[in-house]
Amino acid sequence: MDHTAMHSPHFSAQFPAMRMRRMRRDPFSRALMRENVVTAADLIYPVFILEGTNQREPVLSMPGVERVSVDLLLKVAEECVNLGIPVLALFPVIDAALKTPDGVEATNPEGLVPRAVRELKKHFPQLGILTDVALDPYTSHGQDGLIDDNGYVINDITTDMLVRQALAQADAGVDVVAPSDMMDGRIGAIRQALEEKNHIHTRIMAYSAKYASAFYGPFRDAVGSAKNLGKGDKNQYQMDPANSDEALREVAGDLQEGADMVMVKPGMPYLDIVRRVKDEFKVPTFAYQVSGEYAMIKAAAQNGWLDHDKVMMEAMLAFKRAGADGVLTYFALDIARKLKQA
């Protein structure tokens, strides 16, 4: 017998005095000891928006997900409010004619995202609105920043453009700006600019540990950046999937620069990172259940290989158990509807 185990603070008794299955026997006792619960308040719903009126385009690699024009976005927002989903996240599909090497359309105060934000805040002021701060939907080359002659993304001039983008969004009334670009120092630059313009209540959700992942494929189809990126990759600024300690350094830096919340992306394959971040910093920590994760579950369910709803809800529990305070997920409406039925 290991006598050290008997003195562990977690030691209570041994079999048969302790039968672990006793508390699992009935629904009431399982409910009494349940450590994590999923609610609608845990959800952030990402939506792809496009120009025009009454426009609706399915994303083929993401069954059930559509690109919608702003007028139809309002109906989505209304459903979020009715279901208790607290935040809607916007990702734009930009007309190819507006894409340039520097992505300057991202800074246009009359661009697609600022217009969508103003409409949403006018009709649903109680709904939190989150906007992506990154240039890849706007650049003709599909990278998240401005590039040199060798295709290398130049950090500091990219940050200058990101600051202008974040200010255009804040001026439109957005609640949360979410820089997803992984440039060094951009959180501090954006925070300083927001303070100087008296946007002191604008929150920053930093994509602090964003990995150079193969799970993003369907998203790039959805926003239309896949063709622009071509065979290029983002390894020079997004994190190496092999690394964990590096994520803690990234998070620490973003918090020091003024981030209110931090994000780990992708989600389920990186739950170890979520747990490390939450344990180390104890700050609001979020995860993004990315397009590839969503597509895999959808495809398996359509083939009859998995129970769609059970897997969807189990995945959410896994995020909560790992320490995530909330999750960006394309399942948000489905999850919230299911919770309402329960």
C-alpha positions, 0 to 999 in steps of 0.5 A: 500500500502507498502510505503517502496516498493516505495522507493526501488531502484528497484521500477520503476512504478506500473500497468498499467504504468508498464506492465511486459509482454510488454518486453516479447511480441516479440522475439526482446525485449526478446533478448534485456533483456536476462540476461544469454546466453549459449556459447560453451566456457561455456563447459567442456566435460568429457570423459572416456578413456580405454586401447587398440586401436580402443576400444569403449564401451557404458556406459549403464546407460548413453545413448550416452556416451562411453568409448574410447581408446586414438586413438579414443579420438583424434577424440573426441578432434578434434570435441571439437576444431571444435565446440569451446569447450575449455576443455576436461576432462579425466576420466580413466577406469583402468584395474582391475589387476592394482588396488591396496589398495594404488592406486599407478598406479595413479602416473605412468608417463607411465600410461593411463592418462599421455599417453593420455595427451601427445597425446592430447597436441601433436595433439591439443595444443590449447585444454585445458586438465583437469585431475582428481586427485583422487585415486578411479579409481585405488584402489582395494576398490573403495575409494578415498584414502588409508584406515586403517584396519577399512576402514577409509580413511587416510588423509595425506598419501592419500594427499602424493599419490595425490601430486605424481599423480598430478605431473605425470599429470603435467609432461605430460603437462596437463593444469588443475589438478582437485583434486576431492578427498575432502582430507583436505589440498591437494590443498596446498600440490599440489600447493607447489609441482607444484611450486617446480617442476616449473609447475607454469602455471598448474591450479588447479580446486578444487572440493571444495564442493563435496557432498556425493551424490546419483547422481554419480551412473552411473559415478561409472559404467563408470569408473568401481569403483562401484564394488570395492566400493560395499556397501561402501560410501564416507560420511567420506570425501565428504560433507553432502547434508544437509549443505550449510555454510560448503561449503563456508568454504571448498571453502575459504580453497581451495582458500587460499591454491592456487586453481585457480578455484572452483567446486560444485558437483553435479550440478542442485540440488546444484545450491543454493551452486553455487550462494552462492559461486559466491556471496561470493568469486567472483572467477571462479566457476564451476559446474558438471552436473553429471552422474545421472543428465544426465541419468535422462534427457536421460531416460525421453526423451527416454520415450517421457516425456521431450523434450530432447534439450529444457531441455538440454539447459534450464538446462545450462541456469540454471547453468549460471543464478546461477553464474557458469562460466562453466559446466562439462557436458556429453551434451557438444557436443550436446549443442555445435552442437545445438549452431552452428546450431542456 
